[in-house]
Amino acid sequence: SQKIEQNSEALNIQEGKTATLTCNYTNYSPAYLQWYRQDPGRGPVFLLLIRENEKEKRKERLKVTFDTTLKQSLFHITASQPADSATYLCALDLSGGYQKVTFGTGTKLQVIP
Amino acid sequence: NAGVTQTPKFQVLKTGQSMTLQCAQDMNHEYMSWYRQDPGMGLRLIHYSVGAGITDQGEVPNGYNVSRSTTEDFPLRLLSAAPSQTSVYFCASRVGLSTYEQYFGPGTRLTVT
């Protein structure tokens, strides 16, 4: 069945290093893929969107890549800070459309000072 | 703008009771959706609406009803609560189908005993 896979294990990295999170999906090729940040007890907050015809997208210290052949997106945070500690979710419409967005289970990032 | 608001923040129900989770947005967004979030399961789409008077089912619609009589409001009704509906519920909105960034509410934590 169609699904999104994110590493369920928490990622611990040292402050200042680059954090890399992975999102893999199966079956259909989505028209776009999104990344969200979620802090404990709060709703997700949108960070970045990358379209199927884009290989890479940047926003400040964030970078997202999208490999439709591998069916994978990588999310990078450079020069990580303790304030970046949160759970990061990827989201896409597995049907290839625009109406039914599904989220991965998220990867918890802990940046250690 | 208040953004997306949800009430109540917390609710405890007994099995078989019914209730309505309220969601409102003041951004004039056409698209609204309801998700539930359970540990290890990610955010799962329950129902969504692409505009007033139009609703459709998501991934896990059973046991839930929705209606969209106005652009601003999108209530979620639990007809006969079951312990399996214990979860955190998030409402989200976005401008329309041609834009993808979703804005989430703060969530409602529901416990069914």
Interface residues (C-beta under 8 A of the other chain):
Chain A: I4 S8 Y32 Q34 Y36 G41 R42 G43 P44 V45 F46 L49 L89 A91 Y98 Q99 K100 V101 T102 F103 G104 T105 G106
Chain B: V4 S33 Y35 G40 M41 G42 L43 R44 L45 Y48 V50 D56 G58 E59 F90 A92 L97 S98 Y100 E101 Q102 Y103 F104 G105 P106 G107
